[in-house]
Amino acid sequence: MIQRVQTLFLFGIFVCGLLLIFINIPYAQIQGFPEINSLSLGTKYQISSSATGEAIKTPELYYMLLLGSLCLISFLSVFFFKNLDLQRKAVRLTTLFSLLVLIYPFINISIIERTELRILPGFALALLPLLFALLALRAIRRDKALLASMNRIR
């Protein structure tokens, strides 16, 4: 039995982040543009001209950096198991980054275009890092309580 369950959750965040970086997963669909079948995480869509309505897909550098930092911090926080306070701070930062991963594409689209979006099931993969981060925080809190109770017994 694994003693530190938060390690599994942190590796889950790492794997989900890598999947979001390397796999083109559609998360939403724009109602106004039929030529854009679906929006993918990590891509930016630029409308070339309003008359033709052509959409050009380009990689979104800031989003990729955000996902990379999410993966890096979650991987490094696995090795902070001896210092639970530092691990908890790192997981809180991971939680913040995973919230930004969820919010950033929608802010980016709403700033560029005022259109209606339809959420696709691929968006669930972007929700998993947030879920894993919250579960890791819960496991760290339990670990810390267990260590505090053991210190009282001695």
N, C-alpha and C positions, 0 to 999 in steps of 0.2 A: 504494500500500500504506500502510495506517495504521501509524504508528510506535508509538503508544501504545494497545495492545489493551485495556488496562484501562478506557479510556473507553467502549468498547462494552459491557463487562460492567457498568459503573456505570450506563449508560443502561438496560441490561436490568433491573437492580434497580429503577430508578425506574419503568419501565413496569409491571413486575410489581406493585409497590406500588400504583400507580394502579389497576390492574385489580382488586386485592384490595379497594381502598376503594370503587370505584364499581360493581362488578358483584357481584351476589349469587350467590356460588359455594358450592354445598354441599360440605362436606368430611367429614361424618360422619353417622351415623344412630344414634339411640338405640333400643336393642332393646325397652325397656319401654314406650315411648309410641308407639302406632300413629298417633296424630293428628299427631305431628311427623314429617313425611316425611323431612326431612334438616336437619341443623344447618348454618348458614351462617356464614362467617367474619364477625366484626364484629356479630353479633347475640347478644343475651342472651335466654334462654328462662326464663320464670318460670312455675311451676305455680301456678295460681290457688287451687285447693283439691284436697286429696287424694281427695275423693269423686268429683268430676267429672273431674279430671285434665286440665283445659284448660290449654293452654300459650299464653302470651302472648309475642310476639316484640317485643323492644325493641332499639334500637341500643346498642351497647357503646361508650361514649365513650372509655374508656381504650385500647381496642384500636384505635380510629380514630386516636387521638393517637399511638400506637406506630407505626402504619403511616405516618402523616404525617411523623413524625420520621425514619423509615427512608427515605422518599422524599426528604426535604429534605437529609439528610446525604449520601445517594448522589449527588444532583444537585450539591451544593456541592463534593463531593470531586473532581468532574471538573475543577474550576477550580484545584485544588491541584497541577497537573501539574509546576510548577516546583519545588515543595518535596515531594519524594517521601516524606520522613519524616512530614510532616503528612498527606499523602494516605494513607499506610499506616495511621496512627492513625485517620483518619476511616473507612477501610474496615474496620478492626477493630471500631470502634463499630457500623458497619453490620452486620457479622457477628453481633455480640451482639444487635442489635435483630431481625435476621432469625431468630435462635434463639428469642428471646422471642415473635415472631410465631407460630412453630410450637408452642411450649409453652403459651402463655397460654390459648387456648381449652380445652385439655384440663384444665388446672388449674382453670379457672373452672367447668367442668362437674363435675369430680370433687369439688370443695368443696361444690357445691350438691346434687348427687345422686350416689349410689353406683349407677351403672348401667353396663351394657355398651354399648360403642360399636363401630360398624362403620365403618371408614375407607372413604371413597369416593374415586374418582379425582381429584376436584377438589382434593384435598389436595396434589397434585403442584405446583399453581401456588404454594402457600405454600412449597414446597421450593426453587423456582427462585431466589429472592433469596439464599438461603444458598449455593447452588451458584455463582451469579454472583459473590458476595462472595469465596468461596474462590479462584475463578479470577482475580479482580482482584488479590488479594493475591499470587498466584503471578506474575502479569504485572508487578506492581510490583517484586517481588524480582528478576526477570530484568532489568528496566529499570535497577535500581540496580546490579546486577552489571555490566551493559554499560557504564554510565557510569563505574564504578570502573576497569574495564579500559581504557577510553579515557583516563582521567587518568594511568594508569601509562605509557601509550605516550608521552604528551607529556613 
